[in-house]
Amino acid sequence: MLIIGFCFAVHPANATPVLVVDAGTREVLYQEEAGRPWYPASTTKLMTALVVFEALHATERTLSTPVTMSRNAVNQPFVNSDLTVDRSMTLEDALFAMLTASANDVAVAVAESVAPDEASFIGRMNETAKRIGLTGTHFASPNGLFDPQNYTTARDLAILGMYLDQKFPEYRHFFQASAVTIDGKELMSNNELLTRFPGTIGMKTGFLCASGRTFVGLAAQNGRRIMVVLLGATTERERNERSAKFLTEAFSGQLASETGIVDTLANQTDTKPEDMRVRLCTSQAESYQASRDAAFPMGLAGHQSYLHAPVQGVTHVINTWINWNAADVPIPLPRPS
């Protein structure tokens, strides 16, 4: 595989977006389809975090603000936190649960705790996206569950990740935990680079059948900070190994591009996001994965791995409590006639 220029590792019809940026200079070091619309999955939670960080900076909320699980929050799909209605935690703990464990229910509860309701919070997400120059992005939820109106590009996610890192250095630790425990239940981050690639700072993984496995990563070595965005990966191994490979090549000076800075990349605003569901979550999945394994074999038996340096993980402990003052009471059903 060539690592300079714009050659694809797979046939262009099956190419998925990749973007590598020097976060210090904003120079694009490598890119494939960086302006192509894509479903972000849980990398959406980076914008949720940004809205919260700005609310904290404006003293609208504090890290001690209680976040209470509403009925709307606990009804979110793909929830593994086991939290029930009226369980509460601090906003600080909720940020760890949302970013480390990718808890979809907690993301909605955070939105409802910072704004009057979820819809108002989503409005703030989209206003913020426009303000910081995300020209190919629209959000429809705080957690990234599938919605045709929840889309972005690798270019926009890189800008979002760098904005978070540069504007709010005091909150970088929220992206660095490799696990959380919620009332004793351990939930691991899917970002294997946190424990196997030195210098990793974060930031967020995601998965939907429609999006494949997504990643917005940031690492620092020898005074340089490199951002990598990878969308549409088939397996966690592919996502983690390819991301680590791009970071390794960037830090060693093997990546070079004449594209310019990330801000000048154009988003494809006239096309719809790619939908990976047929290739990843149907009978076609086995053959498609085999083709991707052949194209990206790093980490498979007999092939080089770019995740070979163990790093001590960080676990954040979360304890919740019952909020007896919560007003989330179910509406009684009408009496049968």
N, C-alpha and C positions, 0 to 999 in steps of 0.2 A: 504493500500500500504506500503510495506517495504521501508525504506529509507536508509538501510545500505546494501552494497553489490551490486549485479547486477540483482536483480529481476525486471521483467518488470511490468509496470502498466497495460499493455495490452498484448495480445498474441504476441509473438515475431515476427510473420509474419507481424503484423501491427505496430511494434515498430518503432519509429523515433528517430534520434540522439539527445542525451542530453550529455552535459559535464559541470561539475562544478569544478572550479579550484581556489585554494588559490593563488591569484596573487602575494603575497609576497614570498611564498615558491615554487610556481609552482606545488604544490602537487595536484594530482587529488583527489577530494573529492567524486565524483560520476560520472559514465559514462554509457551510453547505446549507442552502435554502433558509438562511437566517431570517428572511422576511416572510416566510410562508406561514399562513394561519394554522394554528394548532390548538387542540384542547389542552389546557394547562394542568388539569387534574389538581392535585393538592399543592402544586407550586402556587396556586391561587392564594394560599395562606400567607405568602410573603406580602401581598398587598393588604391582607387583613392585619398583619403585624404592623405594617407601615402606618395604617390609619390609627391603630392603637398607640404606637410610639408618638405620633403627632398629638394625640389627645393627652398623653402623659406630659409631653413637653409644654402643652398649653395649660397644664394643671386642671384640665377637665376631669381627669381621673388620676388615681395614684396606684402604685403597685399593690397597695393593700385593699383596694376596692373589691368588695365581694362580687364574684361571678356565680350566679345561681342557675342551675339547670332547669330550664322551662320545659313544658310539654313539647313545644316545637323543637327544642334542641335534642331531647332524648329520642325523638321520633326520626332523626336523621338516619339514612341507611349506612351500612358498613361501619357500625359503631362497635368498638371493642373495649371501651373504658368501664363498662358495667355501672355507670353512674345513673342514678334515678332522679326523678323530679324532686326539686327542692334541695338536692345536695349542692353545697357551695364550696368554693375555694377562692383564694386570692387571685387577683388579676395576674400577679407575677407567676403563680403556679399554673394558671390557665394558659399563659403564653407558652410555658414549657410543654404542657399537655398537647397543645395545638401544633407546635412546631416540631417537637421530638417524636411524639407518638402519633401525630397527624390525626388527632381525635376530631372527627367531623362534628360530633355533638358539642364539644367544647368550643369549637370555632363559632358556632351559631350562638352559644351562650355568651361568648365574648362580645359578639356583635350587638346582642341585645343589652349588654351591660354598658357599652360605650355610647350607643345611639338610642333614640327612643324605641326603635324596633329594628328588625332585620332589614326591612326594605330601606329605611333611612340610612343604615350603615352601608348597604350596597351602593346607594347613591353617593356616599362619601368616597367609596372605593373608586368609582368611575370618575368623579371630579378630580381626585388625586392623580389618577392615571393620566388624564389630560394635562394636568398642571406640570407633571414631570416629563412629558414628552413621549408617552406610550401611544403611538399613533395607530397601532394595529391591535388594540386590546379593548375588550369589553367584559365586565364581570357581571354575573347573574347570581352569585352566592358568595358567602364568606369562606366556604370550605372546598369548592371546586368540583362538587359532584356534577355528573353530566347534565349539561344544558346547552342547547345549540347557541345560546347567546353568551356563553362563557368561553371566550377564546382569546388567544394572544399569539405572539411570535417569539422566536429565540432572541431576536434583537431587543424586543421590549422587556423580556425577562432579565436579560443581562443588565439593561439600564436600571430596572427595578432593584436587582440585587446589589448593584454598585451604589445606588442611591441610599439604600438601607445601611450599607456598611460605612459609607462616608459621612452621612448625616447623623447617624446615631451610634457612634463607637461605644457608648456606654451600655448599649443593649446587645453587643455582639455575643455575649455569653448565652443568650437564648437560643442561638443556633448551634452551640457546641456540645450540648448534652447528647450522649449516645443512648441513653435510656432514661425512663422515668418510672417511679413506682407511684401508683395511685391507690391509697389505702392498702398498701402492701402488695398490690398486683403489679408485676413488672411488665413494662411495654418497651420494646426495643425500637430504636430508629432504624429505618431501612437504608440509611446512608452509611454504607460500610467503610467509606473513606475516613470517617471520623475515628475509626479504630485501626485502620490499616494503611493510611497514607499520611505521613508526617506533614504538619502544617495546615491541615484541613480546618477551615473555620466554619463551614456549613455548606449549603444553606437549607435546601429543601428538596425532598423527593416527592413523587406522585405516581399514581397509577389509576387508569380507567381502561376498560376494554377499548374505548373509542380513541384514547390518546396513546396507548402503550405506556411504557415506564418513562417518566420525565425526571429531569434533574437540573437544578440550579446550584452550582457548586463554587466555592471560593477557597483558595488555599494561598498561604504565604510562605515563601522560602527566600532566604538571602536578600531580604529587603524588597522583594517583588511580590505583588498580589495578582493572581491570575483568576479570572472568572471563566467557568465553562458552563455552557447550557447544552443539554442533550435531550432531545425529544423523540418519542417513538421507539425507544429500545424495547426489545422483545422480552428479555429476562433481566432479573436483577444482576446476574453475573455480567451480562453485556453492558448494562448501564454503568455499573461500578467500574469494570475493567476499562471500558472505553474512556470514561471520564478520567480515570487515573492515568491512562496512556497519554491523553491530550495534555494533562497537567505536567506530566514528566517531560514531554517534548517541548512544552512551552518554557519550562524552567531551564531546560538545557540549551535553549536557543535554536531548536530545530524547526520551529514554526516561524514563517515569515509571510507577510501578505502586503500587497500594495492597495488594499481596499480603503485604507484611511481609518478614521475613528468610527466607533460604533454608531454614533448619533447620525452619521450621514448615510447609513444603510437604509434602503427603501423597503417599506412593508408592502406586501401584496394585498392591497385592500379590495381587490375585485374578485377574489376567489374565496371559496368556503374552506373551513378547516378539513384536513384529512380525517377520515373515520377509519380507525384500525380494527373495528369490531370483527369484521369477517375474517381477517388474517390472524387475529389473536384469540378469539373466543368462539370459534366454530370448528367444524371438522377440518378446516384448512390449517389450523394452528400448528399441527405437528410438522407438516412439510415446510411451512413458512419459517418456523423456528430452526429447522435443519439448515435452511438456506442462510439464515442470519448467523448461526453457529459457524458455518463454513466461512462466511465473510469476516467474522470477528471472533476468532478462536482463542483469543487471549484469556488465560485462566482455566481453560479446559485441559484435560490430561495431555501431557506431552507438549504443552505450549507455555510460553512465558506469561507470568502474571505480573501485573503492575501494582498489585496490592500485597507487598511482601515485607512490610516493616510495621510490626505491631505497635500500636499506640494505646496508652492507658485510657480507657473509657471514663466518661463522667456520667454519673447517675444523679438525677434530681429527684428528691423525695417530696411527694405531695400528700397532704392529709386534708380530707374534706370534712364538712360538718353539715348538719341539717339546718336549713334556714326556716325557722318556724314562722317568720314574718312574711314568707313568700305568698304572693297573691294568686298563684297559678292554681286555681280550683276548677276542676272539670264542670262543664255546664250539665245539669241534670237532664237525663232523657225525658221526653214527654211521657205522661202516664198512658199506658195502652188503652185504646178505646174499647 
